[in-house]
Every structure is written in structure tokens, then in C-alpha cells.
Amino acid sequence: MQQGKLLVFSAPSGSGKTTIVRHLLEQEELNLEFSISATSRKKRGEEQDGKDYYFLDAKTFKSKIKNDEFLEWEEVYRDNFYGTLKTEVERIWALGKNVIFDIDVSGGLRIKRKYPEQTLAIFVKPPSIDELKIRLKKRKTESEDKINMRVAKASAELATAPLFDEVVVNESLDTALKDAYNLVSNFLESSQECEEK
């Protein structure tokens, strides 16, 4: 099977990485397919299995960990797992596409370590922690406590930015979208040229 490229987007919550990833998926010439994560948490609202997540119970998730079926995984809270199934990446490569991830920092770095040559790892950075807090409040989806937890976590995540290949600062969304597009496009083109040589 022809192996495509892996494009990892990681960021603190509220940095705008999901918006950037959605935009890139719409650019057909990049030939991208979104990697659907697996989780052991319950479905929320309108979420669909196989579209938003692969929903597994904790027991099934643990047995897949034991069988080395994940590219990366993490236990976020007790018995609350998230991860990327190897079969998901293989499914996308079988379509002849490149895989794009919207994933947490530690998961993103694990993928980069496993596939150093095939992966472009991009960290999306908010202009500041204060701005991040404003954005999270504007969402009106979480309590003040939860927002403060996310902001505290963001400080630790921002410290990992130098471990990524590239950093996109999302101060102006238009500029961030252009920057992300150029980084991905250049990476895919240079990879293509190396393979043709």
C-alpha cells in the first residue's frame, strides 16, 4: 500500500486549529482526509459513530491498546480514552490520500516520533493566553472553572511548541489559514519531489 503523508495540527483548546483543519480539508488539490479518533466516552448530542469518533467502550479500548492497535492513545481521565487506530490511517492511505489530524499535543508528538519523515507537525498558537481566555469565554460552552482548567493546560501545551516542525500564530484567521495552507502545500510538494528522484 502506498503510504501518504501525515499532517498533524495540535494546539491548546480555543486556538482555532479545528477551523484551520476544516479549511484545509476543503482544498481538494491537497488530497487530504480527516483522521477520525477513537474514544471511550459517550456520544454527545448529534455525534455519529464513524463520523465524529469511533465510539468504543472502555473494555474494548483497553483490549485494542493491549493488541497494539493504536498509533497513539491517551487516558485523559480515568477510563476516558482517546486515540488514533492504525486501521484509520491505513484506511485513508488505501484511498490514496494524505492524513490530517486535529489532535492534542502529546498525541501529535507521538505520531511525529513514529513517522518522522512522513509527518509535518504544526502547532497552532493563540496570540496570547489572555486572547485564548477571551475566545473560550465567547464560545459560551463551558463553565468558568472549566475555562480556567483549559487556560492552565494551555500554558503547559504552549511550552511544547518548539518540539513541532512549524508554528502558526492565529492572530488573524485569514493569515493563519494562508500560512497553514502554504506549509502543508510546500511539505507535500517537496515530499513528492523526493519520491520522484
N, CA, C and O of each residue as an XYZ file, in Angstrom:
788
protein
N       0.844     -1.194      0.000
C       0.000      0.000      0.000
C       0.884      1.252      0.000
O       1.833      1.370      0.775
N       0.542      2.169     -0.888
C       1.245      3.454     -0.955
C       0.951      4.247      0.318
O      -0.206      4.481      0.665
N       2.010      4.653      1.004
C       1.796      5.423      2.226
C       1.783      6.915      1.912
O       2.696      7.439      1.273
N       0.738      7.583      2.369
C       0.643      9.029      2.184
C       1.407      9.755      3.279
O       2.181      9.153      4.024
N       1.179     11.037      3.360
C       1.808     11.861      4.389
C       0.853     12.054      5.565
O      -0.355     11.843      5.455
N       1.435     12.461      6.691
C       0.662     12.703      7.910
C       0.828     14.172      8.290
O       1.945     14.658      8.462
N      -0.294     14.865      8.417
C      -0.261     16.292      8.760
C      -0.931     16.478     10.101
O      -2.144     16.323     10.237
N      -0.125     16.812     11.087
C      -0.591     16.901     12.464
C      -0.816     18.363     12.835
O       0.078     19.195     12.681
N      -2.018     18.668     13.324
C      -2.306     20.005     13.858
C      -2.644     19.853     15.329
O      -3.607     19.178     15.691
N      -1.842     20.488     16.171
C      -2.069     20.450     17.618
C      -2.078     21.878     18.139
O      -1.459     22.774     17.565
N      -2.798     22.067     19.249
C      -2.908     23.417     19.810
C      -3.672     23.360     21.109
O      -4.395     22.398     21.365
N      -3.520     24.386     21.940
C      -4.411     24.493     23.096
C      -5.846     24.711     22.612
O      -6.062     25.268     21.536
N      -6.803     24.282     23.389
C      -8.216     24.470     23.066
C      -8.514     25.954     22.887
O      -8.137     26.774     23.725
N      -9.198     26.302     21.783
C      -9.541     27.701     21.540
C      -8.565     28.432     20.631
O      -8.740     29.620     20.361
N      -7.525     27.723     20.151
C      -6.527     28.369     19.288
C      -6.987     28.486     17.840
O      -6.437     29.275     17.071
N      -7.994     27.700     17.468
C      -8.509     27.765     16.096
C      -8.031     26.647     15.193
O      -8.186     26.732     13.975
N      -7.443     25.584     15.771
C      -6.909     24.528     14.904
C      -7.996     23.796     14.124
O      -7.777     23.412     12.975
N      -9.163     23.596     14.734
C     -10.244     22.876     14.045
C     -10.716     23.668     12.826
O     -10.994     23.088     11.776
N     -10.805     24.984     12.965
C     -11.196     25.848     11.841
C     -10.164     25.732     10.712
O     -10.526     25.658      9.538
N      -8.887     25.718     11.077
C      -7.810     25.613     10.080
C      -7.877     24.256      9.382
O      -7.788     24.184      8.156
N      -8.032     23.190     10.150
C      -8.099     21.838      9.574
C      -9.294     21.718      8.619
O      -9.167     21.159      7.529
N     -10.447     22.241      9.029
C     -11.639     22.193      8.148
C     -11.385     22.921      6.834
O     -11.779     22.452      5.766
N     -10.725     24.068      6.924
C     -10.400     24.854      5.726
C      -9.488     24.041      4.796
O      -9.720     23.990      3.588
N      -8.471     23.417      5.350
C      -7.531     22.646      4.530
C      -8.216     21.448      3.867
O      -7.907     21.101      2.726
N      -9.142     20.824      4.586
C      -9.873     19.679      4.017
C     -10.688     20.080      2.783
O     -10.954     19.252      1.912
N     -11.078     21.343      2.717
C     -11.858     21.826      1.567
C     -10.988     22.076      0.327
O     -11.512     22.243     -0.774
N      -9.662     22.101      0.506
C      -8.750     22.369     -0.626
C      -8.424     21.038     -1.306
O      -7.517     20.318     -0.888
N      -9.182     20.727     -2.362
C      -9.094     19.403     -2.993
C      -7.695     19.040     -3.480
O      -7.301     17.875     -3.436
N      -6.944     20.040     -3.946
C      -5.614     19.755     -4.504
C      -4.646     19.198     -3.457
O      -3.631     18.600     -3.813
N      -4.952     19.390     -2.169
C      -4.071     18.862     -1.114
C      -4.302     17.370     -0.879
O      -3.465     16.699     -0.275
N      -5.445     16.849     -1.360
C      -5.739     15.415     -1.272
C      -5.696     14.904      0.179
O      -4.987     13.949      0.498
N      -6.470     15.566      1.038
C      -6.462     15.246      2.468
C      -7.729     14.503      2.884
O      -8.801     14.686      2.306
N      -7.575     13.673      3.891
C      -8.722     13.006      4.519
C      -8.527     13.109      6.024
O      -7.418     12.933      6.529
N      -9.612     13.397      6.739
C      -9.539     13.599      8.179
C      -9.440     12.270      8.928
O     -10.183     11.329      8.648
N      -8.521     12.209      9.872
C      -8.380     11.020     10.726
C      -9.392     11.102     11.864
O      -9.346     12.017     12.687
N     -10.302     10.137     11.898
C     -11.326     10.092     12.954
C     -10.735      9.368     14.157
O     -10.251      8.243     14.042
N     -10.781     10.021     15.303
C     -10.230      9.432     16.530
C     -11.210      8.436     17.145
O     -12.416      8.491     16.905
N     -10.668      7.544     17.928
C     -11.490      6.641     18.733
C     -11.573      7.217     20.147
O     -10.633      7.861     20.613
N     -12.691      6.985     20.823
C     -12.834      7.445     22.205
C     -13.697      6.468     22.993
O     -14.540      5.764     22.436
N     -13.466      6.443     24.293
C     -14.297      5.584     25.150
C     -15.402      6.399     25.826
O     -16.193      5.851     26.594
N     -15.460      7.701     25.548
C     -16.524      8.497     26.168
C     -17.840      8.264     25.419
O     -17.859      7.752     24.300
N     -18.924      8.652     26.066
C     -20.264      8.501     25.466
C     -20.478      9.556     24.380
O     -19.862     10.622     24.398
N     -21.357      9.236     23.443
C     -21.732     10.204     22.398
C     -22.373     11.420     23.031
O     -23.060     11.323     24.048
N     -22.136     12.581     22.407
C     -22.796     13.809     22.859
C     -23.680     14.336     21.730
O     -23.278     14.345     20.566
N     -24.865     14.765     22.081
C     -25.764     15.414     21.109
C     -25.950     14.615     19.839
O     -26.397     13.468     19.860
N     -25.594     15.252     18.722
C     -25.827     14.672     17.391
C     -24.658     13.820     16.890
O     -24.674     13.371     15.743
N     -23.664     13.595     17.715
C     -22.471     12.879     17.253
C     -22.817     11.502     16.688
O     -23.709     10.807     17.175
N     -22.066     11.132     15.628
C     -22.302      9.836     14.987
C     -21.043      8.994     15.024
O     -19.931      9.493     14.846
N     -21.245      7.696     15.263
C     -20.131      6.751     15.256
C     -19.581      6.643     13.834
O     -20.347      6.513     12.879
N     -18.249      6.698     13.693
C     -17.627      6.580     12.385
C     -17.581      7.889     11.615
O     -17.015      7.953     10.524
N     -18.177      8.935     12.182
C     -18.125     10.253     11.523
C     -17.419     11.248     12.446
O     -16.457     11.906     12.048
N     -17.909     11.347     13.681
C     -17.287     12.252     14.648
C     -16.160     11.549     15.405
O     -15.073     12.096     15.591
N     -16.449     10.343     15.827
C     -15.484      9.482     16.536
C     -15.853      8.039     16.247
O     -16.942      7.739     15.759
N     -14.911      7.149     16.562
C     -15.263      5.736     16.694
C     -15.508      5.548     18.183
O     -14.577      5.637     18.984
N     -16.744      5.291     18.553
C     -17.093      5.160     19.971
C     -16.902      3.708     20.415
O     -17.548      2.798     19.896
N     -16.010      3.511     21.376
C     -15.724      2.173     21.910
C     -15.961      2.222     23.413
O     -15.767      3.266     24.035
N     -16.376      1.110     23.999
C     -16.444      1.126     25.462
C     -15.024      0.960     26.018
O     -14.114      0.542     25.302
N     -14.849      1.289     27.286
C     -13.501      1.290     27.887
C     -12.838     -0.086     27.780
O     -11.631     -0.179     27.558
N     -13.618     -1.142     27.936
C     -13.064     -2.505     27.887
C     -12.494     -2.800     26.486
O     -11.391     -3.331     26.353
N     -13.266     -2.446     25.450
C     -12.810     -2.660     24.068
C     -11.570     -1.807     23.789
O     -10.613     -2.270     23.169
N     -11.602     -0.570     24.251
C     -10.476      0.343     24.034
C      -9.206     -0.267     24.645
O      -8.152     -0.306     24.011
N      -9.334     -0.738     25.885
C      -8.164     -1.313     26.577
C      -7.642     -2.555     25.861
O      -6.432     -2.775     25.798
N      -8.552     -3.366     25.320
C      -8.079     -4.578     24.637
C      -7.361     -4.201     23.337
O      -6.425     -4.885     22.923
N      -7.799     -3.118     22.696
C      -7.114     -2.664     21.477
C      -5.728     -2.081     21.828
O      -4.785     -2.206     21.046
N      -5.616     -1.456     22.991
C      -4.300     -0.961     23.445
C      -3.373     -2.166     23.626
O      -2.231     -2.167     23.166
N      -3.894     -3.187     24.306
C      -3.135     -4.406     24.581
C      -2.654     -5.074     23.289
O      -1.550     -5.614     23.222
N      -3.518     -5.021     22.259
C      -3.187     -5.645     20.967
C      -2.394     -4.728     20.037
O      -2.207     -5.041     18.862
N      -1.927     -3.589     20.571
C      -1.114     -2.645     19.804
C      -1.826     -2.157     18.530
O      -1.222     -2.068     17.461
N      -3.121     -1.844     18.671
C      -3.908     -1.412     17.513
C      -3.942      0.106     17.350
O      -4.538      0.622     16.405
N      -3.296      0.822     18.283
C      -3.304      2.287     18.208
C      -1.961      2.845     17.758
O      -0.903      2.338     18.132
N      -2.022      3.890     16.957
C      -0.831      4.644     16.581
C      -0.409      5.499     17.778
O       0.778      5.652     18.066
N      -1.404      6.046     18.462
C      -1.189      6.804     19.701
C      -2.493      6.772     20.477
O      -3.573      6.665     19.895
N      -2.383      6.868     21.800
C      -3.585      6.907     22.641
C      -3.244      7.590     23.956
O      -2.079      7.721     24.331
N      -4.291      8.019     24.642
C      -4.091      8.686     25.926
C      -5.316      8.474     26.807
O      -6.452      8.485     26.332
N      -5.065      8.282     28.087
C      -6.158      8.221     29.061
C      -6.280      9.621     29.652
O      -5.482     10.018     30.501
N      -7.286     10.363     29.196
C      -7.427     11.769     29.587
C      -7.888     11.882     31.035
O      -7.325     12.645     31.820
N      -8.914     11.116     31.375
C      -9.367     10.963     32.765
C      -9.506      9.466     32.961
O      -9.372      8.700     32.006
N      -9.772      9.042     34.181
C      -9.885      7.610     34.441
C     -10.933      6.968     33.514
O     -12.092      7.382     33.476
N     -10.486      5.943     32.770
C     -11.330      5.213     31.819
C     -11.936      6.082     30.712
O     -12.920      5.700     30.079
N     -11.339      7.246     30.492
C     -11.781      8.111     29.402
C     -10.604      8.218     28.425
O      -9.691      9.024     28.606
N     -10.659      7.374     27.381
C      -9.537      7.256     26.448
C      -9.830      7.936     25.114
O     -10.976      8.017     24.670
N      -8.756      8.423     24.489
C      -8.807      8.925     23.115
C      -7.605      8.335     22.391
O      -6.557      8.128     23.003
N      -7.739      8.063     21.106
C      -6.587      7.551     20.380
C      -6.828      7.473     18.881
O      -7.940      7.684     18.399
N      -5.751      7.163     18.152
C      -5.819      7.002     16.699
C      -5.564      5.540     16.365
O      -4.486      5.011     16.631
N      -6.556      4.901     15.786
C      -6.405      3.499     15.374
C      -5.510      3.406     14.139
O      -5.620      4.220     13.221
N      -4.623      2.407     14.124
C      -3.762      2.206     12.951
C      -4.615      1.940     11.712
O      -4.267      2.362     10.609
N      -5.740      1.236     11.900
C      -6.616      0.919     10.766
C      -7.190      2.188     10.127
O      -7.494      2.199      8.934
N      -7.337      3.257     10.918
C      -7.868      4.516     10.385
C      -6.871      5.135      9.407
O      -7.252      5.608      8.336
N      -5.597      5.128      9.783
C      -4.558      5.674      8.906
C      -4.441      4.801      7.657
O      -4.306      5.317      6.547
N      -4.491      3.474      7.839
C      -4.415      2.554      6.693
C      -5.606      2.754      5.750
O      -5.460      2.674      4.530
N      -6.784      3.013      6.323
C      -7.995      3.247      5.511
C      -7.784      4.459      4.595
O      -8.134      4.425      3.415
N      -7.213      5.520      5.151
C      -7.014      6.752      4.380
C      -5.921      6.562      3.331
O      -6.058      7.017      2.196
N      -4.837      5.890      3.714
C      -3.768      5.620      2.740
C      -4.275      4.752      1.596
O      -3.863      4.927      0.450
N      -5.166      3.818      1.905
C      -5.732      2.939      0.869
C      -6.543      3.751     -0.153
O      -6.697      3.339     -1.303
N      -7.056      4.908      0.282
C      -7.789      5.802     -0.636
C      -6.817      6.644     -1.473
O      -7.229      7.399     -2.354
N      -5.516      6.498     -1.178
C      -4.505      7.288     -1.885
C      -4.428      8.719     -1.401
O      -4.015      9.617     -2.135
N      -4.833      8.927     -0.143
C      -4.863     10.304      0.392
C      -3.851     10.505      1.507
O      -3.284      9.551      2.040
N      -3.637     11.780      1.848
C      -2.797     12.149      2.988
C      -3.704     12.321      4.200
O      -4.854     12.742      4.075
N      -3.173     11.989      5.373
C      -3.969     12.020      6.605
C      -3.753     13.340      7.330
O      -2.617     13.769      7.535
N      -4.866     13.987      7.719
C      -4.748     15.203      8.527
C      -5.362     14.946      9.902
O      -6.453     14.388     10.015
N      -4.644     15.362     10.942
C      -5.065     15.140     12.327
C      -5.350     16.465     13.017
O      -4.618     17.440     12.848
N      -6.418     16.486     13.793
C      -6.719     17.590     14.704
C      -6.621     16.905     16.070
O      -7.566     16.253     16.514
N      -5.473     17.060     16.728
C      -5.147     16.152     17.827
C      -4.420     16.890     18.947
O      -3.817     17.939     18.720
N      -4.481     16.341     20.147
C      -3.804     17.027     21.253
C      -2.282     16.961     21.088
O      -1.755     16.182     20.294
N      -1.612     17.786     21.850
C      -0.167     17.965     21.724
C       0.609     16.656     21.893
O       1.476     16.339     21.077
N       0.302     15.898     22.948
C       1.091     14.680     23.182
C       0.846     13.645     22.085
O       1.777     12.960     21.661
N      -0.402     13.527     21.624
C      -0.704     12.590     20.532
C      -0.001     12.995     19.251
O       0.534     12.154     18.529
N      -0.007     14.289     18.976
C       0.661     14.800     17.777
C       2.148     14.500     17.780
O       2.709     14.096     16.762
N       2.783     14.697     18.923
C       4.227     14.439     19.020
C       4.541     12.941     18.928
O       5.593     12.557     18.416
N       3.630     12.096     19.423
C       3.839     10.635     19.306
C       3.817     10.202     17.839
O       4.627      9.377     17.416
N       2.888     10.761     17.074
C       2.809     10.422     15.648
C       4.086     10.878     14.936
O       4.637     10.150     14.111
N       4.548     12.080     15.260
C       5.781     12.615     14.657
C       6.965     11.693     14.971
O       7.804     11.445     14.105
N       7.033     11.183     16.213
C       8.139     10.283     16.594
C       8.071      8.964     15.823
O       9.101      8.411     15.436
N       6.843      8.460     15.600
C       6.699      7.173     14.897
C       6.987      7.291     13.408
O       7.543      6.373     12.806
N       6.611      8.414     12.815
C       6.807      8.622     11.373
C       7.524      9.953     11.133
O       6.935     10.883     10.581
N       8.796     10.048     11.548
C       9.470     11.352     11.492
C       9.560     11.957     10.088
O       9.411     13.167      9.923
N       9.806     11.114      9.074
C       9.981     11.635      7.709
C       8.650     11.953      7.032
O       8.574     12.857      6.199
N       7.613     11.218      7.385
C       6.329     11.352      6.690
C       5.403     12.396      7.318
O       4.358     12.726      6.757
N       5.793     12.912      8.486
C       4.892     13.785      9.240
C       5.353     15.235      9.248
O       6.529     15.535      9.449
N       4.389     16.125      9.022
C       4.599     17.547      9.261
C       3.746     17.886     10.479
O       2.520     17.794     10.427
N       4.391     18.275     11.569
C       3.676     18.593     12.811
C       3.627     20.104     12.980
O       4.658     20.767     13.091
N       2.394     20.643     12.997
C       2.194     22.090     13.090
C       1.490     22.429     14.398
O       0.466     21.839     14.742
N       2.053     23.383     15.112
C       1.467     23.853     16.364
C       0.749     25.168     16.078
O       1.349     26.099     15.541
N      -0.526     25.248     16.432
C      -1.296     26.477     16.232
C      -1.313     27.233     17.564
O      -1.753     26.721     18.593
N      -0.823     28.457     17.502
C      -0.621     29.233     18.730
C      -1.582     30.425     18.779
O      -1.728     31.145     17.792
N      -2.230     30.631     19.915
C      -3.036     31.853     20.049
C      -2.077     33.031     20.218
O      -0.931     32.833     20.621
N      -2.525     34.257     19.916
C      -1.630     35.414     20.079
C      -1.153     35.573     21.518
O      -0.032     36.020     21.757
N      -2.013     35.204     22.487
C      -1.640     35.295     23.902
C      -2.605     34.441     24.722
O      -3.660     34.034     24.235
N      -2.231     34.177     25.966
C      -3.104     33.413     26.873
C      -4.380     34.212     27.158
O      -5.464     33.640     27.267
N      -4.244     35.534     27.279
C      -5.420     36.374     27.535
C      -6.431     36.264     26.396
O      -7.635     36.144     26.621
N      -5.912     36.308     25.169
C      -6.780     36.200     23.991
C      -7.458     34.827     23.964
O      -8.629     34.706     23.603
N      -6.709     33.809     24.348
C      -7.255     32.444     24.391
C      -8.442     32.389     25.357
O      -9.477     31.796     25.055
N      -8.273     33.008     26.506
C      -9.335     33.025     27.516
C     -10.589     33.733     26.978
O     -11.713     33.282     27.200
N     -10.377     34.834     26.278
C     -11.497     35.580     25.676
C     -12.242     34.689     24.680
O     -13.472     34.643     24.671
N     -11.472     33.975     23.835
C     -12.089     33.103     22.824
C     -12.893     31.980     23.478
O     -13.997     31.661     23.036
N     -12.339     31.386     24.525
C     -13.043     30.295     25.215
C     -14.332     30.805     25.857
O     -15.349     30.110     25.857
N     -14.285     32.022     26.404
C     -15.491     32.607     27.025
C     -16.561     32.884     25.972
O     -17.751     32.681     26.212
N     -16.119     33.355     24.795
C     -17.054     33.677     23.707
C     -17.830     32.449     23.244
O     -18.968     32.565     22.789
N     -17.217     31.277     23.360
C     -17.892     30.045     22.934
C     -19.163     29.780     23.747
O     -20.125     29.187     23.260
N     -19.132     30.240     24.999
C     -20.257     30.036     25.932
C     -20.657     28.559     26.050
O     -21.838     28.234     26.174
N     -19.656     27.674     26.010
C     -19.971     26.239     26.101
C     -19.495     25.640     27.419
O     -19.849     24.508     27.750
N     -18.691     26.397     28.177
C     -18.114     25.812     29.385
C     -18.175     26.766     30.568
O     -18.253     27.984     30.406
N     -18.138     26.188     31.750
C     -18.157     26.977     32.979
C     -16.825     27.715     33.158
O     -15.828     27.386     32.516
N     -16.830     28.707     34.033
C     -15.612     29.469     34.342
C     -14.499     28.538     34.833
O     -13.339     28.700     34.455
N     -14.858     27.557     35.679
C     -13.868     26.599     36.199
C     -13.212     25.814     35.070
O     -11.995     25.634     35.037
N     -14.054     25.349     34.144
C     -13.555     24.544     33.019
C     -12.644     25.399     32.136
O     -11.613     24.930     31.654
N     -13.037     26.653     31.931
C     -12.211     27.567     31.127
C     -10.860     27.771     31.809
O      -9.821     27.736     31.149
N     -10.869     27.984     33.123
C      -9.610     28.168     33.855
C      -8.724     26.924     33.773
O      -7.500     27.026     33.686
N      -9.363     25.745     33.801
C      -8.605     24.493     33.640
C      -7.939     24.442     32.267
O      -6.768     24.083     32.140
N      -8.711     24.810     31.240
C      -8.178     24.793     29.872
C      -7.036     25.800     29.710
O      -6.046     25.521     29.033
N      -7.181     26.965     30.332
C      -6.147     28.003     30.236
C      -4.865     27.527     30.936
O      -3.761     27.744     30.439
N      -5.026     26.881     32.084
C      -3.856     26.346     32.801
C      -3.153     25.282     31.960
O      -1.925     25.245     31.884
N      -3.948     24.422     31.332
C      -3.393     23.360     30.475
C      -2.697     23.986     29.263
O      -1.657     23.503     28.816
N      -3.285     25.069     28.736
C      -2.725     25.741     27.558
C      -1.309     26.243     27.821
O      -0.454     26.173     26.938
N      -1.055     26.747     29.025
C       0.289     27.248     29.357
C       1.321     26.132     29.217
O       2.410     26.347     28.685
N       0.968     24.938     29.699
C       1.883     23.789     29.583
C       2.033     23.374     28.116
O       3.129     23.043     27.664
N       0.916     23.395     27.381
C       0.971     22.996     25.965
C       1.812     23.971     25.141
O       2.547     23.555     24.246
N       1.706     25.268     25.442
C       2.479     26.269     24.696
C       3.984     26.021     24.828
O       4.753     26.337     23.921
N       4.389     25.462     25.948
C       5.811     25.169     26.162
C       6.323     24.096     25.205
O       7.530     23.982     24.996
N       5.405     23.296     24.613
C       5.838     22.226     23.696
C       5.984     22.718     22.254
O       6.485     21.984     21.402
N       5.554     23.944     21.974
C       5.588     24.466     20.595
C       6.934     24.252     19.889
O       6.938     23.888     18.713
N       8.082     24.465     20.562
C       9.369     24.277     19.873
C       9.633     22.827     19.413
O      10.515     22.590     18.588
N       8.870     21.868     19.945
C       9.058     20.466     19.547
C       8.391     20.160     18.202
O       8.625     19.104     17.614
N       7.568     21.078     17.727
C       6.866     20.890     16.452
C       7.719     21.411     15.295
O       8.639     22.206     15.492
N       7.394     20.943     14.074
C       8.157     21.375     12.894
C       7.913     22.847     12.596
O       8.831     23.581     12.230
N       6.654     23.271     12.761
C       6.272     24.640     12.411
C       5.282     25.170     13.443
O       4.584     24.405     14.108
N       5.234     26.495     13.562
C       4.255     27.146     14.438
C       3.479     28.165     13.604
O       4.068     28.990     12.906
N       2.158     28.096     13.686
C       1.297     29.085     13.028
C       0.640     29.896     14.145
O      -0.050     29.337     14.998
N       0.855     31.210     14.138
C       0.216     32.065     15.144
C      -1.128     32.525     14.582
O      -1.185     33.170     13.535
N      -2.203     32.187     15.284
C      -3.534     32.539     14.811
C      -4.009     33.847     15.458
O      -4.841     33.857     16.365
N      -3.443     34.948     14.948
C      -3.903     36.261     15.412
C      -5.004     36.727     14.466
O      -6.090     37.123     14.891
N      -4.694     36.669     13.164
C      -5.704     36.950     12.133
C      -5.994     35.618     11.465
O      -5.077     34.967     10.964
N      -7.259     35.198     11.448
C      -7.609     33.895     10.895
C      -7.210     33.783      9.429
O      -6.689     32.747      9.015
N      -7.444     34.829      8.632
C      -7.088     34.777      7.205
C      -5.610     34.485      7.013
O      -5.234     33.661      6.180
N      -4.773     35.165      7.789
C      -3.324     34.953      7.690
C      -2.960     33.544      8.141
O      -2.142     32.879      7.505
N      -3.567     33.086      9.237
C      -3.284     31.734      9.748
C      -3.677     30.671      8.718
O      -2.959     29.689      8.532
N      -4.820     30.869      8.049
C      -5.259     29.907      7.026
C      -4.266     29.863      5.869
O      -3.928     28.789      5.370
N      -3.804     31.035      5.448
C      -2.814     31.096      4.345
C      -1.510     30.433      4.767
O      -0.936     29.643      4.017
N      -1.044     30.760      5.975
C       0.221     30.193      6.462
C       0.144     28.673      6.524
O       1.057     27.976      6.081
N      -0.959     28.166      7.079
C      -1.131     26.710      7.204
C      -1.177     26.057      5.824
O      -0.560     25.015      5.601
N      -1.914     26.681      4.899
C      -2.020     26.141      3.537
C      -0.634     26.061      2.890
O      -0.278     25.040      2.302
N       0.145     27.145      3.000
C       1.474     27.176      2.375
C       2.406     26.123      2.969
O       3.147     25.461      2.242
N       2.365     25.971      4.299
C       3.218     24.967      4.945
C       2.869     23.558      4.467
O       3.755     22.772      4.131
N       1.578     23.247      4.440
C       1.130     21.910      4.024
C       1.452     21.682      2.553
O       1.995     20.639      2.188
N       1.120     22.650      1.712
C       1.342     22.546      0.271
C       2.831     22.345     -0.037
O       3.185     21.484     -0.842
N       3.697     23.132      0.597
C       5.145     23.010      0.368
C       5.678     21.668      0.837
O       6.524     21.063      0.178
N       5.176     21.200      1.986
C       5.614     19.902      2.516
C       5.228     18.775      1.552
O       6.041     17.899      1.257
N       3.995     18.805      1.068
C       3.530     17.751      0.155
C       4.294     17.793     -1.166
O       4.635     16.750     -1.724
N       4.563     18.997     -1.661
C       5.316     19.139     -2.918
C       6.750     18.652     -2.767
O       7.255     17.932     -3.627
N       7.408     19.040     -1.680
C       8.811     18.626     -1.505
C       8.901     17.121     -1.273
O       9.867     16.484     -1.694
N       7.893     16.546     -0.602
C       7.884     15.095     -0.397
C       7.726     14.378     -1.727
O       8.366     13.358     -1.984
N       6.864     14.931     -2.565
C       6.613     14.363     -3.892
C       7.895     14.375     -4.725
O       8.232     13.395     -5.390
N       8.602     15.507     -4.673
C       9.846     15.626     -5.441
C      10.896     14.632     -4.973
O      11.612     14.048     -5.787
N      10.989     14.437     -3.647
C      11.968     13.480     -3.103
C      11.653     12.061     -3.585
O      12.558     11.291     -3.908
N      10.350     11.723     -3.628
C       9.965     10.380     -4.052
C      10.230     10.150     -5.529
O      10.523      9.032     -5.951
N      10.125     11.220     -6.315
C      10.320     11.064     -7.769
C      11.775     10.967     -8.150
O      12.097     10.464     -9.226
N      12.675     11.443     -7.284
C      14.127     11.414     -7.590
C      14.672      9.993     -7.537
O      15.862      9.779     -7.766
